[in-house]
Amino acid sequence: MSEPSALKIDDLHKSFGNHEVIKGVSMEAHKGDVIAILGASGSGKSTFLRCINLLETPNSGDVYLAGEKIRMKKNRHGESVPEDIRQVERMRARLAMVFQGFNLWSHMTVMENVLEGPVYVQNIPRAQAREKALALLAKVGLSDRADYYPAHLSGGQQQRVAIARALAMDPDVMLFDEPTSALDPELVGEVLGVMRDLAQEGRTMLVVTHEMAFARDVSSKTVFLHQGEVCEEGPPAELFSNPRTDQFRAFLARMN
């Protein structure tokens, strides 16, 4: 038996009212894959990512994490809802998400932000979790900021804390939703550097991004979404050098 995919999404649909945002998207990530998800604003990239860990509930389609399907059912209004919220919570812990806006707890120090999940969700002893948190803060270059509050950090530092916080949960898959788009240009490189290191470590990552160099040089696969559908996908060298569709050609021209 071959090992199941790290993450598999099958025929995902999501509508808001009468507006269908995601129109039957399927995607598969094997262990160690880095998938860059590109697309113009409004193409459904962030909604797709949020549907994977049920921050948005898809209308239909299946999500599998290491072969385990997130079980859904229809409620009395005919809407798709999780069958077992405990399963969703358990799987969310294995699907760490890094948001565009950092989402750090402002009343907690850097160390407290990183400790929160391991101590209160995974019930890891505090001393053990703290030792690991220090190692993770060193990994993202913030050993000397453990006792700072988020308000006293730059945007790039806050995003690196958010990455350390996600790593503290030992996730199977990391989901990045435009992790550099809220940063000043001079701070983008420090966050991308950490993400490049994670890719080299063999982390499985889905990255919604507008950083073309990252998609071209770091990802193992690039996916271009257009109006809620997969318009092109494949190895980045192939896609960037020989775009097959007018939509992707136009997108690349705008981004260059």
ZAMARGU-4260 file (C-alpha; in steps of 0.2 Angstrom, whole numbers, plus 5000, padded with zeros to 4 digits):
<rodrens>
0) 5000/5000/5000 | 5007/5017/4995 | 5006/5031/5008 | 4991/5042/5007 | 4993/5060/5001
5) 4997/5073/5015 | 4982/5082/5009 | 4969/5079/4996 | 4955/5090/4990 | 4941/5083/4979
10) 4929/5094/4969 | 4927/5108/4981 | 4913/5120/4979 | 4909/5136/4989 | 4896/5149/4986
15) 4891/5165/4996 | 4873/5167/4992 | 4871/5165/4973 | 4889/5169/4970 | 4899/5153/4967
20) 4917/5157/4972 | 4925/5140/4971 | 4919/5129/4956 | 4925/5112/4959 | 4943/5113/4963
25) 4953/5097/4966 | 4971/5097/4973 | 4983/5085/4980 | 4999/5088/4990 | 5011/5074/4994
30) 5023/5074/5009 | 5036/5088/5006 | 5026/5096/4992 | 5026/5115/4992 | 5011/5121/4981
35) 5010/5139/4976 | 4993/5145/4973 | 4992/5160/4961 | 4978/5171/4955 | 4971/5188/4953
40) 4961/5196/4967 | 4944/5188/4968 | 4949/5172/4960 | 4945/5162/4976 | 4962/5158/4983
45) 4960/5163/5001 | 4942/5156/5001 | 4949/5139/4995 | 4962/5139/5008 | 4949/5143/5022
50) 4938/5129/5016 | 4952/5116/5018 | 4952/5118/5037 | 4933/5123/5038 | 4936/5142/5043
55) 4923/5143/5028 | 4912/5128/5026 | 4912/5121/5008 | 4895/5118/5000 | 4901/5101/4993
60) 4917/5092/4990 | 4929/5082/5001 | 4945/5086/5011 | 4957/5072/5016 | 4971/5074/5028
65) 4984/5059/5027 | 4969/5049/5020 | 4957/5054/5034 | 4941/5062/5027 | 4933/5077/5036
70) 4916/5070/5038 | 4902/5082/5033 | 4883/5080/5034 | 4868/5091/5028 | 4858/5100/5042
75) 4839/5103/5042 | 4841/5117/5030 | 4851/5107/5017 | 4867/5115/5021 | 4884/5106/5023
80) 4890/5106/5041 | 4904/5096/5050 | 4897/5079/5057 | 4909/5079/5071 | 4916/5095/5078
85) 4929/5086/5088 | 4936/5079/5072 | 4937/5096/5064 | 4946/5103/5080 | 4959/5088/5080
90) 4962/5090/5061 | 4964/5109/5062 | 4978/5106/5074 | 4987/5096/5061 | 4983/5110/5047
95) 4992/5125/5054 | 4987/5141/5045 | 4997/5157/5044 | 4986/5172/5040 | 4989/5188/5030
100) 4986/5199/5046 | 4997/5189/5058 | 4982/5186/5071 | 4993/5186/5086 | 4985/5188/5103
105) 4990/5206/5107 | 4989/5204/5126 | 5001/5190/5126 | 5020/5190/5124 | 5029/5182/5109
110) 5033/5166/5120 | 5015/5165/5127 | 5008/5166/5109 | 5019/5151/5104 | 5015/5141/5120
115) 4996/5143/5119 | 4992/5129/5107 | 5004/5116/5113 | 5000/5119/5132 | 4981/5121/5131
120) 4976/5111/5115 | 4989/5097/5115 | 4991/5097/5134 | 5010/5097/5133 | 5019/5101/5149
125) 5023/5119/5150 | 5042/5117/5153 | 5043/5105/5138 | 5033/5116/5127 | 5044/5131/5132
130) 5060/5122/5127 | 5053/5119/5110 | 5046/5136/5108 | 5063/5144/5111 | 5070/5132/5098
135) 5057/5138/5086 | 5060/5156/5090 | 5078/5153/5086 | 5073/5145/5070 | 5064/5161/5064
140) 5077/5172/5071 | 5068/5179/5086 | 5076/5172/5101 | 5079/5189/5108 | 5060/5194/5107
145) 5052/5180/5118 | 5046/5193/5131 | 5040/5206/5119 | 5022/5210/5115 | 5016/5210/5097
150) 5014/5229/5097 | 5033/5231/5099 | 5037/5221/5084 | 5038/5225/5066 | 5026/5217/5054
155) 5039/5205/5048 | 5044/5200/5065 | 5025/5197/5070 | 5023/5186/5054 | 5038/5176/5059
160) 5031/5174/5077 | 5015/5168/5068 | 5025/5155/5059 | 5033/5149/5075 | 5016/5148/5083
165) 5010/5137/5068 | 5026/5126/5069 | 5023/5123/5088 | 5008/5112/5084 | 5019/5100/5074
170) 5007/5101/5059 | 5006/5089/5045 | 5002/5103/5032 | 5005/5122/5033 | 4993/5134/5025
175) 4999/5151/5021 | 4987/5164/5016 | 4996/5179/5007 | 5009/5179/5022 | 5018/5194/5015
180) 5005/5205/5008 | 5002/5215/5023 | 5021/5219/5025 | 5032/5234/5020 | 5042/5229/5005
185) 5059/5229/5015 | 5051/5216/5027 | 5045/5203/5014 | 5062/5195/5012 | 5064/5190/5030
190) 5047/5180/5030 | 5051/5172/5013 | 5068/5167/5020 | 5060/5157/5034 | 5047/5149/5022
195) 5061/5144/5010 | 5070/5136/5025 | 5054/5126/5029 | 5052/5121/5011 | 5070/5114/5011
200) 5066/5105/5028 | 5053/5095/5018 | 5038/5104/5026 | 5021/5101/5016 | 5015/5118/5012
205) 5001/5126/5002 | 5005/5145/4999 | 4993/5158/4992 | 5005/5171/4987 | 5008/5185/4974
210) 5027/5183/4976 | 5032/5176/4959 | 5050/5172/4963 | 5044/5161/4978 | 5032/5152/4967
215) 5045/5150/4953 | 5060/5145/4963 | 5053/5137/4979 | 5037/5128/4975 | 5037/5110/4968
220) 5020/5114/4960 | 5011/5130/4955 | 4992/5131/4953 | 4984/5146/4944 | 4966/5149/4949
225) 4955/5160/4938 | 4937/5164/4943 | 4936/5150/4955 | 4943/5136/4944 | 4960/5128/4941
230) 4966/5136/4925 | 4984/5129/4925 | 4994/5118/4936 | 5011/5110/4935 | 5030/5112/4938
235) 5034/5130/4940 | 5048/5130/4927 | 5036/5123/4914 | 5021/5135/4919 | 5032/5151/4920
240) 5042/5148/4904 | 5027/5142/4894 | 5010/5148/4900 | 4996/5139/4890 | 4981/5150/4893
245) 4978/5168/4889 | 4972/5171/4907 | 4989/5165/4915 | 4999/5175/4902 | 4989/5191/4906
250) 4992/5188/4925 | 5010/5186/4923 | 5011/5201/4912 | 5003/5211/4926 | 5014/5204/4940
255) 5030/5208/4930
</rodrens>
